[in-house]
Amino acid sequence: MVSIDVWNASVDFPIFDAKSRSLKKLALGKVGGKIGSEGKVPIIEALHDITISLRHGDRVGLVGHNGAGKSTLLRLLSGIYEPTRGSSRIVGKVAPVFDLGVGMDPEISGYENIMIRGLFLGMGRKEMEKRVDDIAEFTELGDYLSMPLRTYSTGMRVRLALGVVTSINPEILLLDEGIGAVDAAFMAKARDRLKDLVKRSGLLVFASHSDEFLVEFCDSAIWMDEGRVKMHGGLREVLTTYKGRDPFEHLSEETLARLGQSNVMSGNGGE
Ligand SMILES: Nc1ncnc2c1ncn2[C@@H]1O[C@H](COP(=O)(O)OP(=O)(O)OP(=O)(O)O)[C@@H](O)[C@H]1O
């Protein structure tokens, strides 16, 4: 069974090349973690005293304003960052999907990038060979798949990346929002694949500013504020407190139809 436990974890970033004179101004800003400058080197405390326990089946949305610590927390949960203080234990294979472009090489073809990106996300070569045709069809990129990736537009790259990401079998799926650059029709198609991907994964943590995505994929949420967990609970409760209004009352007709009325009434993210 997959699980993630984090105990009293903090993550600091020492900034060796900061201009200390302008730090006072920065510390007064509303966005971002706390900047300490007692020592010679300023330190940004991106995460402070985080204790979280996630288990198989959890579908957790991660919310908070810019700089609140969502991306840093995802990196801590994936094992990419070690806690500066405190500890963490991750049981299961993690697929970190933070930046759709990571693991892509502009000089090789779309087909080759499909393989490389799949291997990067923990798939075997044989498994990827079986999936490549299905991914190619999904992207609708046709002959472009034989061309180097540098000839693709941003949206075309995202199509390719989404095709690969939604074909994997993750034990722990950690998603950072970055999937907005495709046209509406393609997104509608990708949504179904994303939903299947989430169903297949043992544990999901999804950082997103989009209510529509959160209600569709998650049933609980963590609200990050200035590097701390401000609230951890049911999705509807957390989003309502964070946003000051019930997100389920402002969903598009399309999302409501997809979720089904009973799920919306219970505040369950469509599971
Ligand atoms: N590599 C880094 N070096 C220094 N500081 C960092 C680094 N990464 C993040 N931070 C700082 O940590 C804090 C949390 O940043 P993080 O990227 O986790 O926020 P976020 O909630 O994901 O924001 P956004 O919604 O804008 O993506 C911010 O103050 C940011 O400046």
Ligand as a Chemical Component Dictionary entry (heavy atoms), coordinates in Angstrom:
data_LIG
# 
_chem_comp.id                   LIG 
_chem_comp.type                 NON-POLYMER 
_chem_comp.pdbx_formal_charge   0 
_chem_comp.three_letter_code    LIG 
# 
loop_
_chem_comp_atom.comp_id 
_chem_comp_atom.atom_id 
_chem_comp_atom.alt_atom_id 
_chem_comp_atom.type_symbol 
_chem_comp_atom.charge 
_chem_comp_atom.model_Cartn_x 
_chem_comp_atom.model_Cartn_y 
_chem_comp_atom.model_Cartn_z 
_chem_comp_atom.pdbx_ordinal 
LIG N1  N1  N 0 14.382 27.121 -5.471 1  
LIG C1  C1  C 0 13.995 28.091 -4.639 2  
LIG N2  N2  N 0 14.894 28.957 -4.141 3  
LIG C2  C2  C 0 14.505 29.930 -3.284 4  
LIG N3  N3  N 0 13.240 30.126 -2.882 5  
LIG C3  C3  C 0 12.310 29.316 -3.361 6  
LIG C4  C4  C 0 12.627 28.260 -4.273 7  
LIG N4  N4  N 0 11.465 27.611 -4.570 8  
LIG C5  C5  C 0 10.486 28.238 -3.900 9  
LIG N5  N5  N 0 10.986 29.249 -3.165 10 
LIG C6  C6  C 0 10.234 30.150 -2.267 11 
LIG O1  O1  O 0 9.411  29.326 -1.459 12 
LIG C7  C7  C 0 8.140  29.920 -1.275 13 
LIG C8  C8  C 0 7.066  28.939 -1.749 14 
LIG O2  O2  O 0 7.157  28.816 -3.179 15 
LIG P1  P1  P 0 6.313  27.734 -4.005 16 
LIG O3  O3  O 0 6.843  27.724 -5.398 17 
LIG O4  O4  O 0 6.317  26.456 -3.246 18 
LIG O5  O5  O 0 4.860  28.395 -3.949 19 
LIG P2  P2  P 0 3.517  27.989 -4.709 20 
LIG O6  O6  O 0 2.453  27.935 -3.657 21 
LIG O7  O7  O 0 3.724  26.775 -5.537 22 
LIG O8  O8  O 0 3.262  29.269 -5.641 23 
LIG P3  P3  P 0 2.543  29.442 -7.095 24 
LIG O9  O9  O 0 1.064  29.289 -6.867 25 
LIG O10 O10 O 0 2.905  30.852 -7.420 26 
LIG O11 O11 O 0 3.146  28.448 -8.013 27 
LIG C9  C9  C 0 8.162  31.263 -2.023 28 
LIG O12 O12 O 0 8.463  32.266 -1.075 29 
LIG C10 C10 C 0 9.301  31.110 -3.011 30 
LIG O13 O13 O 0 9.928  32.354 -3.187 31 
# 
loop_
_chem_comp_bond.comp_id 
_chem_comp_bond.atom_id_1 
_chem_comp_bond.atom_id_2 
_chem_comp_bond.value_order 
_chem_comp_bond.pdbx_ordinal 
LIG N1  C1  SING 1  
LIG C1  N2  SING 2  
LIG C1  C4  DOUB 3  
LIG N2  C2  DOUB 4  
LIG C2  N3  SING 5  
LIG N3  C3  DOUB 6  
LIG C3  C4  SING 7  
LIG C3  N5  SING 8  
LIG C4  N4  SING 9  
LIG N4  C5  DOUB 10 
LIG C5  N5  SING 11 
LIG N5  C6  SING 12 
LIG C6  O1  SING 13 
LIG C6  C10 SING 14 
LIG O1  C7  SING 15 
LIG C7  C8  SING 16 
LIG C7  C9  SING 17 
LIG C8  O2  SING 18 
LIG O2  P1  SING 19 
LIG P1  O3  DOUB 20 
LIG P1  O4  SING 21 
LIG P1  O5  SING 22 
LIG O5  P2  SING 23 
LIG P2  O6  DOUB 24 
LIG P2  O7  SING 25 
LIG P2  O8  SING 26 
LIG O8  P3  SING 27 
LIG P3  O9  DOUB 28 
LIG P3  O10 SING 29 
LIG P3  O11 SING 30 
LIG C9  O12 SING 31 
LIG C9  C10 SING 32 
LIG C10 O13 SING 33 
# 
